[in-house]
Amino acid sequence: MSRDNEASPQTTSQAYIALGSNMGDREQMLRQALLALQEHASINVLRVSKVYETDPVGYTDQSAFLNMAALLETTLAPMPLLRAMLQIEQQLGRKREVRFGPRTIDLDVLLYEDVRSDEEELILPHPRMMERAFVLVPLHDVLQPGHSLQQQVGQAANRALQDGGEGIALWNTINWQDASAPSES
């Protein structure tokens, strides 16, 4: 692997990502995406959230989603991490035909350390994460204790759930072999 794809040879960074699926065996798609991330030489899945079933947002004429979040450790810089995630989406059959439409898998970088980015391809922190219960609730599950956004994400997740929660309900848990237990709310 070339050094252009790494943050630096010794440096690891933490990134929080969102995963979602509403086509086919949704839970299996989430598992396959986690495994593909873990199998990447420069990515380690540290922690995974519970899995939540959520109503679609935006384009609503589609099946419900399963959503979750994960904490990754990576030597990839933000853009190469995004590209690796897009490649995994493609391997798992993702087709981009309808904006906010049905998808086998959707992987989004939510946070990457304290990096702020306003690139066309990657905005960090994710620009709509604080508006969406389907992102906030699983993200709150995996945020490291003491993370600078822990209180803000927790409050926003609780508000979103009190306001109807965008049809979010606990679906299941995925026992991740390398993961520590999700943080308790």
C-alpha positions as CSV (number, residue, x, y, z in Angstrom):
1,M,0.0,0.0,0.0
2,S,1.4,3.4,-0.8
3,R,2.0,6.0,1.9
4,D,-0.4,8.3,0.1
5,N,-3.2,6.2,1.5
6,E,-2.0,6.4,5.1
7,A,-2.3,9.1,7.7
8,S,1.3,8.2,8.6
9,P,3.1,4.9,9.0
10,Q,2.7,4.9,12.8
11,T,-0.3,7.0,13.4
12,T,-3.7,5.5,14.0
13,S,-6.9,7.6,14.1
14,Q,-10.4,6.9,15.2
15,A,-13.4,7.4,13.0
16,Y,-17.1,6.9,13.6
17,I,-19.2,5.7,10.8
18,A,-22.8,5.0,10.1
19,L,-24.1,1.8,8.3
20,G,-27.5,1.3,6.8
21,S,-29.3,-1.2,4.6
22,N,-32.9,-1.6,3.4
23,M,-32.6,-4.2,0.6
24,G,-32.2,-8.0,0.8
25,D,-31.1,-9.5,4.0
26,R,-30.5,-6.2,5.7
27,E,-28.8,-7.6,8.9
28,Q,-26.5,-9.8,6.8
29,M,-25.5,-6.8,4.7
30,L,-24.5,-4.9,7.9
31,R,-22.5,-8.0,9.0
32,Q,-20.8,-8.3,5.6
33,A,-19.9,-4.6,5.6
34,L,-18.4,-4.9,9.1
35,L,-16.4,-7.9,8.0
36,A,-15.1,-6.2,4.9
37,L,-14.1,-3.2,7.0
38,Q,-12.3,-5.5,9.5
39,E,-10.6,-7.4,6.6
40,H,-9.1,-4.1,5.2
41,A,-5.4,-4.0,6.1
42,S,-5.7,-0.4,7.4
43,I,-9.0,-0.6,9.4
44,N,-9.9,-2.2,12.7
45,V,-13.5,-2.3,13.9
46,L,-13.3,-1.5,17.6
47,R,-16.9,-1.1,18.7
48,V,-20.4,-1.6,17.1
49,S,-23.7,-0.2,18.2
50,K,-27.0,-2.0,18.5
51,V,-29.0,-2.4,15.3
52,Y,-32.0,-0.2,14.9
53,E,-34.9,-0.5,12.4
54,T,-35.9,2.9,11.1
55,D,-38.4,4.4,8.8
56,P,-36.9,5.9,5.6
57,V,-36.2,9.7,5.6
58,G,-36.4,11.8,2.5
59,Y,-37.6,9.4,-0.1
60,T,-40.2,7.5,1.9
61,D,-41.6,5.1,-0.7
62,Q,-39.2,2.3,0.3
63,S,-38.7,-0.4,2.9
64,A,-37.5,0.3,6.4
65,F,-33.8,0.5,7.1
66,L,-31.6,-1.3,9.6
67,N,-29.0,1.2,10.9
68,M,-26.0,1.1,13.2
69,A,-22.8,2.9,13.9
70,A,-19.2,1.7,14.4
71,L,-16.0,3.0,15.9
72,L,-13.0,2.3,13.7
73,E,-9.3,2.6,14.2
74,T,-7.5,3.3,11.0
75,T,-4.2,4.4,9.5
76,L,-6.1,5.8,6.5
77,A,-6.6,9.6,6.2
78,P,-10.3,10.7,5.8
79,M,-10.5,10.6,2.0
80,P,-8.8,7.2,1.6
81,L,-11.1,5.9,4.3
82,L,-14.1,7.2,2.4
83,R,-12.9,5.6,-0.8
84,A,-12.3,2.3,1.0
85,M,-15.9,2.5,2.3
86,L,-17.3,3.3,-1.2
87,Q,-15.4,0.3,-2.6
88,I,-17.0,-1.9,0.0
89,E,-20.5,-0.5,-0.9
90,Q,-19.8,-1.4,-4.5
91,Q,-18.6,-4.9,-3.6
92,L,-21.9,-5.4,-1.7
93,G,-24.0,-4.3,-4.7
94,R,-24.8,-0.7,-3.9
95,K,-26.3,1.1,-6.9
96,R,-26.8,4.9,-6.7
97,E,-30.0,5.4,-8.8
98,V,-32.4,7.4,-6.6
99,R,-31.1,10.0,-4.1
100,F,-32.0,8.8,-0.6
101,G,-33.4,5.7,-2.3
102,P,-33.2,2.0,-1.5
103,R,-29.7,0.5,-1.0
104,T,-28.1,-2.8,-0.2
105,I,-25.6,-0.9,2.0
106,D,-24.8,2.7,2.9
107,L,-21.5,3.6,4.7
108,D,-20.9,7.2,5.8
109,V,-18.0,8.8,7.7
110,L,-19.6,10.7,10.6
111,L,-16.5,11.8,12.5
112,Y,-12.8,11.5,12.0
113,E,-10.9,12.5,15.1
114,D,-11.4,16.3,15.4
115,V,-11.0,16.8,11.6
116,R,-13.1,19.4,10.0
117,S,-13.5,19.1,6.2
118,D,-15.6,21.0,3.7
119,E,-14.6,19.1,0.6
120,E,-17.3,18.4,-2.0
121,E,-16.8,14.7,-1.6
122,L,-16.4,14.6,2.2
123,I,-17.8,17.0,4.8
124,L,-16.7,16.4,8.4
125,P,-18.4,16.2,10.8
126,H,-21.2,14.7,8.7
127,P,-23.5,17.7,7.9
128,R,-26.8,16.1,8.8
129,M,-25.9,13.7,11.6
130,M,-27.3,15.9,14.4
131,E,-30.7,16.0,12.6
132,R,-31.3,12.2,12.3
133,A,-32.3,9.9,15.0
134,F,-31.2,6.9,12.9
135,V,-27.6,8.3,13.1
136,L,-27.7,9.8,16.6
137,V,-29.0,6.8,18.6
138,P,-26.5,4.3,17.3
139,L,-23.7,6.9,17.4
140,H,-24.4,7.5,21.0
141,D,-24.1,3.7,21.6
142,V,-20.4,3.7,20.4
143,L,-19.1,7.1,21.4
144,Q,-16.1,6.7,23.6
145,P,-16.6,7.9,27.2
146,G,-15.4,11.5,27.4
147,H,-15.7,12.2,23.7
148,S,-16.2,15.9,23.1
149,L,-19.6,15.3,21.4
150,Q,-20.9,12.7,23.9
151,Q,-23.2,15.0,25.8
152,Q,-24.4,16.8,22.7
153,V,-25.1,13.6,20.8
154,G,-26.8,12.1,23.8
155,Q,-29.1,15.1,24.3
156,A,-29.9,15.2,20.5
157,A,-30.7,11.5,20.4
158,N,-33.0,11.7,23.4
159,R,-34.8,14.8,21.9
160,A,-35.2,12.9,18.6
161,L,-36.6,9.9,20.3
162,Q,-39.0,12.1,22.3
163,D,-40.1,13.8,19.1
164,G,-41.2,10.6,17.5
165,G,-37.7,9.2,16.8
166,E,-38.3,9.0,13.0
167,G,-39.8,5.6,13.6
168,I,-36.7,4.1,15.2
169,A,-36.9,0.9,17.2
170,L,-34.2,-1.5,18.6
171,W,-33.9,-4.4,16.2
172,N,-31.0,-6.6,17.4
173,T,-27.4,-6.6,18.5
174,I,-24.4,-7.9,16.6
175,N,-21.9,-9.6,18.8
176,W,-18.7,-8.2,17.3
177,Q,-15.7,-10.5,18.1
178,D,-13.2,-7.7,18.6
179,A,-15.6,-5.2,20.1
180,S,-16.0,-4.1,23.7
181,A,-19.5,-3.8,24.9
182,P,-21.5,-0.8,23.6
183,S,-21.6,2.1,26.1
184,E,-24.8,2.3,28.0
185,S,-27.1,5.3,27.6
